[in-house]
Amino acid sequence: MHIEMFNGELHLPAGIGRSDRLKTVKFKQMKTISVTEFRKNLKKYLDLANTEKLVVHRKNEAYIVLPLEELTKDTDLLSEDQKRAIDEAILDVEENRFFSHEEAMRAIGERAPKYFSKK
């Protein structure tokens, strides 16, 4: 199979998929740079990340730089532990396993009175 790439377009040969015509699939370019290069030209690469995928390499690690709007969901910003804690808290509320604000403040005040003393 012969696949060509030209100016950010992927050209697939005839006979692949439902059509016998040449298919063109457009996608964003990807640029890879070192941390040193990224640091030296931060503004340039943040601007570039609006139009291209940007991968920054550091030793044996790689990071993707992309605009916040490109994340599919807010949950993409949360770690697995944070997601799990939120799910557990929601379940606690659904099963009425929670304290009112007043109850929580009273319990905390008893455990750590120095934080609730009036000066």
Buried (B, 14 or more C-beta within 10 A) or exposed (E): EEEEEEEEEEEBEEEEEEEEEEBEEEEEEEBEBEEEBBEEEEEEBEEBBEEBBBBBBEEEEEEEBEEEEEEEEEEEEEEEEEEEEEEEEEEEEEEEEEEEEEEEEEEEEEEEEEEEEEE
